[in-house]
Amino acid sequence: MRKLGAALIGAKEHGSDPFAAIESVMPWDTFQASVAEAEALARDQNFDHLGLLADHFGQLRRYGPTFLETLTFRAAPAVQPLLDAIETLKEMNKTGARRVPDDAPVDFVRRRWARFVFADGDIERRYYELCAMSELKNALRAGDIWVVGSRQHRDFEDYLLPAGNVRQQSTDGRTGLAVSTDRHQYLEDRLAALRESLTLTDTLAREDELPDAELTERGLSVTPLVDAVPADADQLIREANGLLPHLKITDLLLEVDRWTNFSRHFTHLKTGDLPKDRALLLTAVLADGINLSLTKMAEACPGTSLAKLSWLAAWHIRDETYSKALAELVNYQHRLPFAAHWGEGTTSSSDGQRYRAGGRSESAGQVNARYGNEPGVLF
């Protein structure tokens, strides 16, 4: 493309034939083929990867019909249209129908799927089935749809005590609850407690005796919480921080990637290739991790652009790549000897936007600055 551009610029400056200039660099047929290939690969910044799912519809068909026929689903009234769609797909599988009936349920189709399911005004079979299966997965996770005979995806009512047992316990006074089991009495008790609390609050506010708060014509002002970290602990934290090297959080991210190579899981959605610029990939990942928009990240990072970050986010960064990269990090950490001092690894406490440091809560930007980053410069 560099040679082609230079040839066209030279043709304009010398007033020569631009078409001849193109053919001096490459044959016209090759030029046409490269343009067609560029059009096929080009995506706008709002590209939705759902548009590529149709290429993998054959994989779904390998197990989809057997999956739907083997399991028996039940649904809450709110998602009954989705269950009706599943029944429609089962009937189509039995009869070998290729076209979705005109009266097929479509109320479950979300806005994001609609432009693919109704692309040409009709119901597109592949996307209709893909959408139904995707929504089925979400409904199973939410408990809105359950599987008859399943131990994991059960009806919510199955987790509750039988209604007969509850009535008998209530009659015998064996509920073990500290509140009334009569709904009317329970609501009356709660309202009475609320009125009492509001009356007490109003009295304290008029007498200027609200603890750690002040109510004026300008509104309610609450006294900030006092740091509860003991002085000795705060001193120990400062000494421990003094032993650590001061580095940029972005340099630390690159170093962790050199240890674990977690970035190898952020493959291209269609080709499976790795991104050529690893630093740019980690820039997009970091923006996601600290809840900073790609636009602001592009403004903060010299040498990059919103188009580059958006392209990486669309093609390389998605839920499955995050899951694999996170597993890589967890496995690496689990193999470290020091990990044995942090419990059995069954629970986790983390936050991508706020950090605890020195007994105080800091934003990602404050942490960035504390580790020596230039203001606003991440990569």
C-alpha positions as CSV (number, residue, x, y, z in Angstrom):
1,M,0.0,0.0,0.0
2,R,2.9,2.4,0.6
3,K,4.2,1.9,-2.9
4,L,0.7,2.2,-4.3
5,G,0.1,5.5,-2.4
6,A,3.5,6.9,-3.6
7,A,2.7,6.0,-7.2
8,L,-0.7,7.8,-7.0
9,I,0.9,10.9,-5.4
10,G,3.6,11.0,-8.1
11,A,0.9,10.7,-10.8
12,K,-1.0,13.7,-9.4
13,E,2.2,15.8,-9.1
14,H,3.3,15.1,-12.7
15,G,-0.2,15.0,-14.2
16,S,0.2,11.5,-15.5
17,D,-2.4,8.7,-15.8
18,P,-3.3,7.4,-12.2
19,F,-4.5,4.1,-13.6
20,A,-1.1,3.5,-15.3
21,A,0.6,4.4,-12.0
22,I,-1.4,1.7,-10.2
23,E,-0.6,-0.9,-12.8
24,S,3.1,0.0,-12.5
25,V,3.0,-1.2,-8.9
26,M,0.7,-4.2,-9.3
27,P,-1.5,-5.8,-12.0
28,W,-5.0,-4.4,-12.2
29,D,-6.5,-7.8,-11.4
30,T,-4.4,-8.1,-8.2
31,F,-5.5,-4.6,-7.2
32,Q,-9.1,-5.4,-7.6
33,A,-8.7,-8.6,-5.6
34,S,-6.9,-6.8,-2.8
35,V,-9.7,-4.2,-2.6
36,A,-12.4,-7.0,-2.5
37,E,-10.4,-8.7,0.3
38,A,-10.1,-5.4,2.2
39,E,-13.9,-4.9,2.0
40,A,-14.5,-8.4,3.3
41,L,-12.2,-7.9,6.3
42,A,-13.1,-4.3,7.1
43,R,-15.3,-3.7,10.1
44,D,-16.7,-0.5,11.5
45,Q,-15.9,0.5,15.1
46,N,-19.3,-0.7,16.2
47,F,-18.8,-4.2,14.8
48,D,-20.7,-6.8,16.7
49,H,-19.1,-10.3,16.7
50,L,-22.6,-11.9,16.6
51,G,-22.3,-11.4,12.9
52,L,-19.7,-14.1,12.7
53,L,-21.8,-16.7,14.6
54,A,-23.5,-17.9,11.4
55,D,-20.2,-19.4,10.3
56,H,-20.3,-21.7,13.3
57,F,-23.9,-22.7,13.0
58,G,-22.9,-26.2,11.8
59,Q,-21.2,-26.9,15.1
60,L,-24.4,-26.1,17.0
61,R,-26.4,-28.4,14.8
62,R,-24.1,-31.3,15.7
63,Y,-25.5,-31.5,19.2
64,G,-28.4,-29.0,19.3
65,P,-31.3,-31.3,18.2
66,T,-30.2,-34.1,20.5
67,F,-29.8,-31.7,23.4
68,L,-33.2,-30.2,23.0
69,E,-34.9,-33.6,22.5
70,T,-33.2,-35.3,25.5
71,L,-34.0,-32.6,28.1
72,T,-37.4,-31.5,29.3
73,F,-37.6,-27.8,30.1
74,R,-40.1,-25.9,32.3
75,A,-40.3,-22.1,32.5
76,A,-41.6,-19.3,34.6
77,P,-44.4,-17.3,33.0
78,A,-42.1,-14.4,32.2
79,V,-40.0,-16.5,29.8
80,Q,-42.7,-18.6,28.3
81,P,-42.1,-17.2,24.8
82,L,-38.6,-18.6,24.9
83,L,-39.9,-22.0,26.0
84,D,-42.4,-21.9,23.1
85,A,-39.5,-21.1,20.7
86,I,-37.6,-24.2,22.0
87,E,-40.7,-26.3,21.3
88,T,-40.8,-24.8,17.8
89,L,-37.2,-25.8,17.1
90,K,-37.9,-29.3,18.4
91,E,-40.8,-29.6,16.0
92,M,-38.7,-28.3,13.1
93,N,-36.0,-30.8,13.9
94,K,-38.6,-33.7,13.9
95,T,-40.1,-32.6,10.5
96,G,-36.9,-31.5,8.9
97,A,-38.3,-28.1,8.2
98,R,-35.7,-25.5,7.1
99,R,-37.8,-22.4,7.3
100,V,-39.0,-20.9,10.6
101,P,-42.8,-20.6,10.7
102,D,-44.2,-17.2,10.3
103,D,-46.1,-17.5,13.6
104,A,-43.0,-18.6,15.5
105,P,-42.5,-16.9,18.9
106,V,-40.2,-13.9,18.7
107,D,-40.9,-12.0,21.9
108,F,-37.7,-13.4,23.4
109,V,-35.4,-11.9,20.7
110,R,-33.5,-9.0,22.3
111,R,-32.6,-5.8,20.4
112,R,-29.0,-6.8,19.8
113,W,-30.1,-10.0,18.1
114,A,-33.0,-8.5,16.2
115,R,-31.0,-7.1,13.3
116,F,-29.6,-10.5,12.6
117,V,-32.7,-12.6,13.2
118,F,-34.9,-10.3,11.1
119,A,-32.1,-9.2,8.6
120,D,-34.3,-9.4,5.4
121,G,-37.7,-8.9,6.9
122,D,-38.1,-12.7,7.4
123,I,-37.0,-14.9,10.3
124,E,-33.4,-16.1,9.5
125,R,-33.3,-19.7,10.6
126,R,-29.6,-19.8,11.7
127,Y,-29.8,-16.7,13.9
128,Y,-33.2,-17.6,15.3
129,E,-31.8,-20.9,16.6
130,L,-28.6,-19.3,17.8
131,C,-30.5,-16.6,19.6
132,A,-32.9,-19.2,21.2
133,M,-30.0,-21.3,22.4
134,S,-28.1,-18.3,23.8
135,E,-31.2,-17.1,25.7
136,L,-31.8,-20.6,26.9
137,K,-28.3,-20.6,28.5
138,N,-29.0,-17.2,30.2
139,A,-32.4,-18.4,31.4
140,L,-31.0,-21.6,32.9
141,R,-28.3,-19.6,34.7
142,A,-30.9,-17.2,36.1
143,G,-33.3,-20.0,37.1
144,D,-36.1,-18.7,34.9
145,I,-36.0,-22.1,33.1
146,W,-35.3,-25.4,34.8
147,V,-34.7,-28.9,33.7
148,V,-37.0,-31.7,34.9
149,G,-34.9,-34.2,36.9
150,S,-31.8,-32.0,37.2
151,R,-30.0,-31.5,40.5
152,Q,-28.4,-28.2,39.5
153,H,-31.0,-26.5,37.2
154,R,-34.0,-27.1,39.4
155,D,-37.3,-25.2,39.8
156,F,-36.9,-22.6,42.5
157,E,-39.9,-24.0,44.3
158,D,-38.0,-27.3,44.8
159,Y,-35.6,-25.4,47.1
160,L,-38.4,-24.3,49.5
161,L,-40.2,-26.3,52.2
162,P,-43.4,-28.0,51.0
163,A,-46.4,-25.7,51.5
164,G,-48.1,-28.3,53.7
165,N,-45.1,-28.4,56.1
166,V,-45.0,-24.6,56.4
167,R,-48.7,-24.4,57.2
168,Q,-48.3,-27.2,59.9
169,Q,-45.3,-25.5,61.4
170,S,-47.1,-22.2,61.5
171,T,-50.2,-23.7,63.1
172,D,-48.0,-25.4,65.8
173,G,-45.9,-22.3,66.3
174,R,-42.7,-24.1,65.2
175,T,-41.5,-21.8,62.5
176,G,-38.5,-20.6,64.5
177,L,-38.9,-17.1,63.1
178,A,-38.7,-13.9,65.2
179,V,-41.4,-12.2,63.1
180,S,-45.0,-12.8,62.5
181,T,-45.9,-15.3,59.8
182,D,-49.1,-13.4,59.0
183,R,-48.3,-11.1,56.1
184,H,-50.7,-8.4,57.2
185,Q,-49.3,-8.4,60.7
186,Y,-45.8,-8.5,59.4
187,L,-46.3,-5.4,57.2
188,E,-48.0,-3.6,60.1
189,D,-45.1,-4.3,62.4
190,R,-42.6,-3.1,59.8
191,L,-44.6,0.1,59.1
192,A,-44.8,0.8,62.9
193,A,-41.0,0.3,63.2
194,L,-40.4,2.6,60.2
195,R,-42.7,5.3,61.7
196,E,-40.9,5.1,65.0
197,S,-37.5,5.4,63.3
198,L,-38.6,8.4,61.2
199,T,-40.1,10.2,64.2
200,L,-36.8,9.6,66.2
201,T,-34.7,10.9,63.3
202,D,-36.9,14.0,62.9
203,T,-36.7,14.8,66.6
204,L,-32.9,14.4,66.7
205,A,-32.5,16.5,63.6
206,R,-34.6,19.4,65.0
207,E,-32.5,19.3,68.2
208,D,-29.2,19.0,66.2
209,E,-28.4,15.8,67.9
210,L,-28.0,13.4,65.0
211,P,-24.9,11.3,65.5
212,D,-22.2,12.0,62.9
213,A,-24.6,13.9,60.7
214,E,-26.2,17.3,60.3
215,L,-29.5,18.1,58.6
216,T,-29.9,21.7,57.4
217,E,-31.8,23.6,54.7
218,R,-29.0,22.6,52.3
219,G,-29.5,18.9,52.9
220,L,-27.9,16.1,54.9
221,S,-24.2,16.2,55.7
222,V,-22.6,13.0,57.0
223,T,-19.3,13.2,58.9
224,P,-16.6,11.1,57.0
225,L,-15.6,7.9,58.7
226,V,-12.5,8.1,60.8
227,D,-9.6,5.9,59.7
228,A,-9.7,2.9,62.1
229,V,-6.2,1.6,61.2
230,P,-4.0,1.6,64.3
231,A,-1.0,3.9,64.2
232,D,1.4,0.9,64.6
233,A,-0.2,-0.9,61.6
234,D,-0.1,2.3,59.5
235,Q,3.7,2.6,60.3
236,L,4.2,-1.0,59.3
237,I,2.4,-0.5,56.0
238,R,4.6,2.5,55.2
239,E,7.8,0.5,56.0
240,A,6.6,-2.4,53.9
241,N,5.7,-0.1,51.0
242,G,9.2,1.5,51.3
243,L,10.8,-1.9,50.6
244,L,8.9,-2.3,47.3
245,P,10.3,-0.9,44.1
246,H,8.4,2.1,42.6
247,L,7.2,1.2,39.1
248,K,4.4,1.9,36.8
249,I,1.4,-0.3,37.0
250,T,1.7,-0.8,33.2
251,D,5.3,-2.0,33.5
252,L,4.1,-4.4,36.2
253,L,1.4,-5.7,33.8
254,L,4.0,-6.3,31.1
255,E,6.3,-8.1,33.5
256,V,3.5,-10.4,34.7
257,D,2.7,-11.2,31.1
258,R,6.4,-12.2,30.6
259,W,6.1,-14.5,33.6
260,T,2.8,-16.1,32.7
261,N,2.3,-15.4,29.0
262,F,-1.4,-14.8,29.7
263,S,-1.8,-12.6,26.7
264,R,-1.5,-15.6,24.4
265,H,-5.2,-16.4,25.1
266,F,-6.4,-13.1,23.5
267,T,-6.7,-14.6,20.1
268,H,-8.4,-13.2,17.0
269,L,-12.1,-14.1,17.0
270,K,-12.0,-15.4,13.4
271,T,-8.4,-16.4,12.6
272,G,-7.1,-17.4,16.0
273,D,-4.0,-15.3,15.5
274,L,-2.4,-13.3,18.3
275,P,-2.2,-9.5,18.2
276,K,1.0,-8.1,16.8
277,D,1.3,-5.4,19.3
278,R,1.2,-6.9,22.8
279,A,1.6,-3.5,24.6
280,L,-1.5,-2.2,22.7
281,L,-3.5,-5.2,23.6
282,L,-2.6,-4.8,27.3
283,T,-3.6,-1.1,27.0
284,A,-7.1,-2.2,25.9
285,V,-7.2,-4.8,28.7
286,L,-6.1,-2.2,31.3
287,A,-8.8,0.2,30.1
288,D,-11.4,-2.4,30.8
289,G,-9.8,-3.4,34.1
290,I,-9.9,0.2,35.6
291,N,-13.3,1.1,34.0
292,L,-11.7,3.7,31.7
293,S,-13.3,4.2,28.3
294,L,-11.3,3.4,25.2
295,T,-11.7,7.0,24.2
296,K,-10.1,8.3,27.3
297,M,-7.4,5.7,27.2
298,A,-6.6,6.7,23.6
299,E,-6.3,10.3,24.7
300,A,-4.0,9.3,27.6
301,C,-1.7,7.1,25.6
302,P,0.7,8.7,23.1
303,G,1.1,6.7,19.9
304,T,-2.3,4.9,19.9
305,S,-5.8,5.8,18.7
306,L,-9.4,4.9,19.5
307,A,-9.6,3.0,16.2
308,K,-6.7,0.7,17.1
309,L,-8.1,0.0,20.6
310,S,-11.6,-0.5,19.4
311,W,-10.4,-3.0,16.8
312,L,-8.5,-5.0,19.5
313,A,-11.5,-4.9,21.8
314,A,-13.8,-6.1,19.1
315,W,-11.7,-8.9,17.8
316,H,-9.4,-10.1,20.6
317,I,-11.1,-9.2,23.9
318,R,-14.2,-11.2,25.0
319,D,-15.5,-13.3,27.9
320,E,-13.8,-16.5,26.8
321,T,-10.4,-14.9,26.4
322,Y,-10.7,-13.3,29.8
323,S,-11.6,-16.6,31.4
324,K,-8.6,-18.4,29.9
325,A,-6.2,-15.6,30.8
326,L,-7.5,-15.4,34.3
327,A,-7.1,-19.2,34.7
328,E,-3.5,-18.8,33.5
329,L,-2.8,-16.2,36.2
330,V,-4.6,-18.2,38.9
331,N,-2.7,-21.4,38.0
332,Y,0.6,-19.6,38.0
333,Q,-0.1,-17.9,41.4
334,H,-1.3,-21.2,42.9
335,R,2.1,-22.8,42.1
336,L,4.0,-20.1,44.0
337,P,5.2,-21.2,47.5
338,F,3.8,-18.0,49.1
339,A,0.3,-18.8,47.9
340,A,0.0,-21.4,50.7
341,H,-0.2,-18.5,53.2
342,W,-3.4,-17.1,51.5
343,G,-5.9,-19.9,52.3
344,E,-7.2,-22.8,50.2
345,G,-8.1,-20.7,47.2
346,T,-11.8,-21.2,47.5
347,T,-12.7,-17.6,47.8
348,S,-11.5,-14.3,46.3
349,S,-11.8,-10.6,47.1
350,S,-10.9,-8.2,44.3
351,D,-11.9,-4.9,42.7
352,G,-10.8,-3.6,39.4
353,Q,-11.5,0.1,40.2
354,R,-10.7,0.7,43.9
355,Y,-7.6,-0.4,45.7
356,R,-6.8,-0.6,49.4
357,A,-3.4,1.0,50.1
358,G,-2.0,2.3,53.4
359,G,-5.3,1.9,55.2
360,R,-7.1,4.1,52.7
361,S,-9.1,3.6,49.6
362,E,-7.6,4.9,46.4
363,S,-8.8,5.1,42.8
364,A,-6.9,3.5,40.0
365,G,-5.6,6.9,38.9
366,Q,-4.3,7.6,42.4
367,V,-2.5,4.2,42.4
368,N,-1.1,4.9,39.0
369,A,0.3,8.2,40.2
370,R,1.6,6.7,43.5
371,Y,3.6,4.2,41.5
372,G,5.4,6.9,39.5
373,N,3.3,7.2,36.3
374,E,3.2,10.5,34.6
375,P,-0.2,12.2,34.9
376,G,-2.5,10.7,32.4
377,V,0.1,8.5,30.8
378,L,-0.4,4.8,31.1
379,F,1.5,3.2,28.1
